[in-house]
């Protein structure tokens, strides 16, 4: 039988309803809608380009869920084994992410200097998850559709900002800078109860991603327009597919402690290809490879205090072995060979307080080391994923026995990196650039039991 948590010691504010309704065709329709909406998203994130949480419940806990099963979305994201603790339910979430970034640069030891704010707009990030367990079964099934990673900037050309000024011979910069990266995952999941305490989970992961860059600095520049090479735009491309997997384990003690761990493999993609043009309009092709990093998570939760659930997760993200984050420097043709990311160590903590059978409140804090060193700020003008600290708040309210509404707000505190402008010959003397980033988000969602 599926384990039931004592009142006040479980993540959800409602219990499974025996003999409830089966999922309707309308739920499947909403899932397809979520897939369509997700295909156009991009965002700043917390753990480098990886979002720190998904959906209003997981987001309000700052993603701390490896050993604290609160909802389907967080389980699919961080530990597939924990779906065995959830009631038969469907979760929907919509996050509106509002990133802020600014790029400042100077040359000639500050004689020519300026700063420009990005104009990315707000990004909608919808998510969907469903969990089902047959009566008297040791196996739980589920599937999720999640927006898990991304970044984006939209810097206009700025004659007062050296790096964003017009290209030579009219200026000394590259002109406007645009990037947009989004990663969507389809996560079918199965969890098996080995016994009353130990559960194992597995998820094959199907990925779909989109990347757009202008200038396309990761491909070779051309000099067909004269003495000044430029990078072709990499904006006329298609979505690419990738794949990977996730393993999870969840252990429930006889006391108030639970423990969990998960391993999410690197997500391997086909190369992204683009139909581009050179400086005089002739067609050229461009391509590069972008995978998602391996992520290892370990976590614990404690519910020994009445009405409280406390959770702690630790994560490790392996960028050093993941293209294009692993490369650095320029190739012999002048292409940027990689973003030179450091590996990331991250922490997520969350607390839930159950006010009543109808309502619960949550808060969370997340921290990650910065993947971008100051010396590599230039390579990441289009990917300033440097946010390290995040604070989240939220809550849920049960409207009926089978319908729950949740809300979360997150603020991701500003951070910056500063380094020199670079060329294939090395740092350019007397130059400097600074990238700043912060973000806010609002997430709303529902849970429906069946």
C-alpha positions in Angstrom: 0.0 0.0 0.0 1.1 3.6 -0.6 2.5 5.1 2.6 0.4 7.8 4.3 2.0 10.5 6.3 0.6 11.5 9.8 -1.3 14.8 9.9 1.1 17.8 10.1 4.1 15.7 8.9 3.7 15.5 5.2 4.4 17.9 2.4 0.9 18.1 1.0 -2.0 19.9 2.7 -4.4 17.3 1.5 -4.5 13.5 1.5 -5.2 11.0 -1.3 -8.8 10.5 -1.9 -9.7 6.8 -2.4 -11.9 6.1 -5.4 -11.4 9.6 -6.9 -11.8 10.6 -10.5 -9.5 9.4 -13.2 -7.6 12.0 -15.2 -9.7 13.4 -18.0 -8.8 14.2 -21.6 -8.7 17.8 -20.7 -5.6 17.2 -18.5 -3.8 15.8 -21.5 -4.9 18.8 -23.5 -3.4 21.1 -21.0 -0.2 19.1 -21.0 0.1 19.6 -24.8 -0.5 23.3 -24.3 2.3 23.4 -21.8 4.7 21.7 -24.2 3.9 24.3 -26.9 4.4 27.3 -24.5 7.6 25.9 -23.1 9.2 25.8 -26.5 9.7 29.5 -26.6 11.1 30.2 -23.2 14.5 31.5 -21.9 15.6 32.6 -18.5 18.3 33.6 -16.1 18.7 30.8 -13.5 20.2 30.1 -10.1 22.7 27.2 -10.5 24.4 28.6 -13.6 21.9 28.1 -16.4 19.9 25.5 -14.4 16.8 26.7 -12.6 16.8 26.2 -8.8 13.2 24.9 -8.8 10.1 24.2 -10.8 6.5 25.0 -10.0 5.1 27.0 -7.0 5.7 24.4 -4.3 9.2 23.4 -5.2 10.1 27.0 -6.0 8.9 28.3 -2.6 11.2 25.7 -1.0 14.1 27.0 -3.2 14.2 23.5 -4.8 14.9 21.6 -1.6 13.1 18.3 -2.4 15.6 15.4 -2.8 14.3 14.0 0.5 11.2 16.1 0.9 8.4 15.0 -1.5 6.0 17.9 -1.7 4.7 17.9 -5.3 5.1 16.1 -8.6 7.2 18.8 -10.3 9.9 19.0 -7.6 10.1 15.2 -7.6 10.6 15.0 -11.3 13.2 17.7 -11.2 15.4 16.4 -8.3 14.6 12.8 -7.3 12.3 10.4 -9.2 12.1 8.0 -6.3 10.1 10.4 -4.2 7.0 10.2 -6.4 6.1 7.1 -4.4 5.1 9.4 -1.5 2.7 11.5 -3.5 -1.1 10.9 -4.0 -2.5 10.3 -7.4 -2.4 13.9 -8.6 -1.8 16.3 -11.4 0.2 19.5 -10.9 0.3 22.6 -13.2 2.6 25.6 -12.7 3.3 28.8 -14.4 6.3 30.9 -13.5 6.8 34.4 -14.8 10.5 35.2 -14.6 11.7 38.8 -14.8 15.5 38.9 -15.3 17.6 42.1 -15.2 21.1 42.4 -16.6 23.5 45.2 -17.4 26.7 45.4 -19.4 29.3 48.1 -18.8 32.6 48.4 -20.7 35.5 50.8 -20.9 38.6 51.2 -23.0 41.7 53.4 -22.9 41.8 53.1 -19.1 38.3 54.5 -18.7 38.5 57.4 -21.3 35.6 55.8 -23.2 33.1 54.1 -21.0 29.4 53.4 -20.7 26.7 51.0 -19.4 23.6 49.5 -21.1 20.7 47.6 -19.6 19.3 44.5 -21.3 15.7 44.4 -22.6 14.8 40.8 -22.3 11.2 41.2 -21.1 9.4 38.6 -18.9 9.5 34.9 -19.6 6.6 32.5 -19.0 7.7 29.1 -17.8 4.8 26.6 -17.6 5.2 23.1 -16.2 3.1 20.0 -15.9 3.3 16.7 -13.9 1.1 13.7 -13.2 1.6 10.8 -10.7 -0.4 7.6 -10.6 -0.1 4.5 -8.4 -2.5 1.5 -8.8 -4.1 0.3 -5.6 -2.0 -2.2 -3.7 1.0 -1.8 -6.0 4.6 -1.2 -5.1 5.2 0.7 -8.4 4.3 4.4 -8.9 4.2 6.0 -12.4 4.5 9.5 -13.5 5.4 11.9 -16.3 6.5 15.6 -16.2 7.1 18.4 -18.7 9.6 20.8 -17.2 11.4 24.0 -18.2 14.8 23.3 -16.4 17.4 25.7 -17.8 18.0 28.8 -19.9 19.4 32.3 -20.2 18.9 35.3 -22.4 20.0 38.9 -23.0 18.9 41.6 -25.4 21.4 44.4 -25.4 20.7 47.2 -27.9 23.5 48.9 -29.8 24.9 51.8 -27.8 27.4 54.3 -29.1 28.3 55.3 -25.5 29.2 51.7 -24.6 32.5 50.6 -26.2 31.6 46.9 -26.5 28.1 47.7 -27.9 29.1 50.5 -30.2 29.1 50.0 -34.0 31.6 47.5 -35.5 34.7 49.0 -37.2 35.3 51.1 -39.1 32.4 53.2 -37.6 33.0 52.1 -34.0 35.1 49.7 -32.0 32.4 47.2 -30.7 30.2 44.4 -31.9 26.9 46.3 -32.0 23.7 44.8 -30.4 24.1 41.5 -28.5 21.2 38.9 -28.3 21.0 35.5 -26.9 18.2 33.1 -26.0 18.6 29.5 -24.7 15.8 27.3 -23.4 15.8 23.7 -22.3 12.7 21.6 -21.9 12.6 18.1 -20.5 10.0 15.3 -20.9 10.5 13.1 -17.8 8.6 9.8 -17.8 9.3 8.2 -14.3 8.8 5.0 -12.4 9.5 4.4 -8.7 9.6 1.0 -7.0 9.1 0.4 -3.2 11.8 -2.2 -2.3 10.3 -2.3 1.2 8.5 0.1 3.6 11.6 2.3 3.9 13.5 2.1 0.6 12.3 3.4 -2.8 14.2 3.5 -6.1 13.4 5.7 -9.0 14.3 6.0 -12.7 13.6 8.5 -15.4 14.7 8.4 -19.0 14.8 12.0 -20.1 14.0 13.4 -23.5 15.2 16.9 -24.1 14.4 19.6 -26.6 16.3 22.9 -26.7 16.7 26.1 -28.7 19.7 28.4 -28.9 20.0 31.7 -30.6 23.1 34.0 -30.7 23.9 37.2 -32.4 26.8 37.7 -32.9 27.5 34.0 -33.2 30.8 34.2 -31.4 31.1 30.4 -31.1 31.6 30.0 -34.8 34.4 31.4 -37.0 34.3 35.0 -38.0 34.5 36.0 -41.7 36.4 38.9 -43.4 34.4 39.0 -46.7 33.4 42.6 -45.9 36.9 44.0 -45.7 39.6 44.3 -43.1 37.4 43.8 -40.1 36.1 40.2 -39.5 32.7 39.7 -37.9 30.8 36.8 -36.4 27.7 35.7 -38.4 24.3 35.6 -36.7 23.2 32.2 -35.3 19.5 32.8 -35.2 18.1 30.9 -38.1 18.2 27.4 -36.6 15.9 24.7 -35.4 15.2 23.0 -32.1 17.5 20.1 -31.3 16.8 16.9 -29.4 18.8 15.4 -26.6 18.6 12.6 -24.1 19.8 11.5 -20.7 18.5 9.8 -17.6 18.1 10.2 -13.9 18.4 7.7 -11.0 17.1 8.3 -7.5 16.9 6.7 -4.1 14.7 7.7 -1.1 15.1 6.2 2.4 12.5 6.7 5.1 13.6 6.1 8.7 11.5 4.9 11.6 12.0 8.3 13.1 11.6 11.9 11.8 14.5 11.9 9.3 14.3 11.0 5.6 17.2 10.9 3.2 17.5 11.0 -0.6 20.0 11.1 -3.4 19.8 11.4 -7.2 22.1 11.3 -10.2 21.1 13.2 -13.4 23.3 12.3 -16.3 24.7 14.8 -18.7 22.1 15.5 -21.4 23.6 14.8 -24.8 22.4 16.8 -27.8 22.7 16.8 -31.5 24.8 19.8 -32.7 22.8 23.0 -33.2 22.9 24.1 -36.9 22.1 27.5 -38.5 21.5 28.9 -41.9 23.4 32.2 -41.7 25.1 34.7 -43.9 28.5 36.5 -44.2 29.1 40.2 -44.3 28.2 40.6 -47.9 25.0 38.4 -47.7 26.3 35.2 -49.0 24.8 32.0 -47.3 27.0 30.2 -44.8 26.3 27.5 -42.3 27.2 27.4 -38.7 27.0 24.8 -35.9 28.0 24.1 -32.4 27.3 21.7 -29.6 25.6 22.5 -26.3 24.8 19.8 -23.7 23.4 20.1 -20.2 25.6 19.2 -17.2 25.6 16.1 -15.0 23.9 17.0 -11.6 24.3 15.0 -8.4 22.0 15.8 -5.4 21.9 14.6 -1.9 19.3 15.7 0.7 17.7 15.2 4.0 14.4 16.2 5.6 13.2 16.4 9.2 9.6 16.5 10.4 10.1 16.1 14.2 8.6 19.5 15.0 4.9 19.7 15.1 3.5 21.0 11.8 7.0 21.7 10.4 8.9 20.1 7.5 12.6 21.1 7.1 14.6 20.2 4.1 18.3 20.5 3.0 19.8 19.7 -0.4 23.4 19.8 -1.7 24.2 19.6 -5.4 27.2 19.3 -7.7 27.0 20.4 -11.3 29.7 19.2 -13.7 30.3 22.0 -16.2 34.0 21.1 -16.7 33.2 18.1 -18.8 30.2 19.5 -20.6 30.5 21.4 -23.9 30.5 24.3 -24.5 30.9 25.2 -20.9 34.1 23.1 -20.7 36.1 24.9 -23.4 38.0 28.2 -23.2 39.9 30.7 -25.3 39.8 31.2 -29.1 40.4 28.7 -31.9 42.9 29.4 -34.7 40.1 30.8 -36.7 39.0 33.3 -34.0 35.9 31.3 -32.7 35.3 31.2 -29.0 35.9 27.6 -28.0 33.8 27.6 -24.9 32.4 29.6 -21.9 35.1 28.4 -19.5 32.6 27.6 -16.6 33.8 26.4 -13.3 32.0 23.4 -11.7 29.2 24.5 -9.3 28.5 23.5 -5.7 25.0 24.5 -4.6 22.8 24.4 -1.5 19.0 24.6 -1.2 17.2 24.9 2.1 13.4 25.0 2.7 10.8 25.0 5.4 7.1 24.3 5.3 4.7 25.1 8.2 1.2 23.6 8.1 -1.2 26.2 9.4 -4.3 24.0 9.1 -5.8 21.2 7.0 -6.4 23.9 4.4 -3.3 26.0 4.4 0.5 25.8 4.5 3.3 28.4 4.2 6.9 27.9 2.9 10.2 29.7 2.5 13.5 28.8 1.1 17.0 30.0 0.4 19.5 28.8 -2.3 23.1 29.4 -2.8 25.6 28.4 -5.5 29.2 29.1 -6.3 29.7 31.3 -9.4 30.5 29.3 -12.5 32.1 32.4 -14.2 35.4 33.7 -13.1 36.2 37.4 -13.5 38.9 36.6 -16.1 36.2 34.9 -18.3 33.6 37.7 -18.1 34.2 38.5 -21.8 33.3 35.0 -22.9 29.9 35.3 -21.1 28.6 38.6 -22.1 25.7 36.7 -23.7 25.3 34.3 -20.8 25.6 36.2 -17.5 24.4 33.3 -15.3 26.1 34.6 -12.2 23.4 34.8 -9.6 24.4 33.1 -6.4 21.8 33.9 -3.7 18.0 33.4 -3.9 15.2 33.9 -1.4 11.7 32.4 -2.0 8.4 32.6 -0.2 5.1 30.9 -0.9 2.1 28.9 0.3 -0.8 26.6 -0.6 -4.5 26.6 0.1 -6.9 23.7 -0.3 -10.1 24.9 -1.9 -11.8 21.5 -2.0 -10.8 18.0 -1.0 -9.3 17.5 -4.5 -8.2 21.0 -5.6 -5.2 23.0 -4.2 -3.8 26.4 -5.3 -0.2 27.4 -4.6 1.7 30.7 -5.1 5.4 31.5 -4.8 7.6 34.6 -5.1 11.4 34.6 -5.5 14.0 37.2 -5.5 17.5 36.4 -6.9 20.0 38.9 -5.6 22.3 40.8 -7.9 25.8 39.7 -8.7 28.5 40.9 -11.1 31.7 39.8 -12.7 34.4 42.1 -14.1 37.3 41.3 -16.4 39.2 42.6 -19.4 38.1 42.6 -23.0 39.9 39.7 -24.8 41.3 38.9 -28.2 43.0 35.8 -29.6 46.2 37.5 -28.6 45.1 37.8 -25.0 43.7 40.5 -22.7 43.5 44.0 -24.3 45.4 46.4 -22.1 43.4 49.3 -20.5 40.0 47.6 -21.1 37.3 46.4 -18.7 33.8 45.0 -18.9 31.3 44.3 -16.1 28.2 42.0 -16.3 25.5 42.4 -13.7 22.5 40.2 -13.2 19.5 39.7 -10.9 15.9 38.5 -11.2 12.5 38.2 -9.7 9.8 35.6 -10.3 6.2 34.9 -9.5 4.8 31.3 -9.8 1.2 30.1 -9.5 -0.1 26.6 -9.8 -2.7 24.1 -9.0 -2.8 20.4 -7.8 -5.7 18.2 -8.6 -6.2 14.8 -6.9 -7.9 12.0 -8.8 
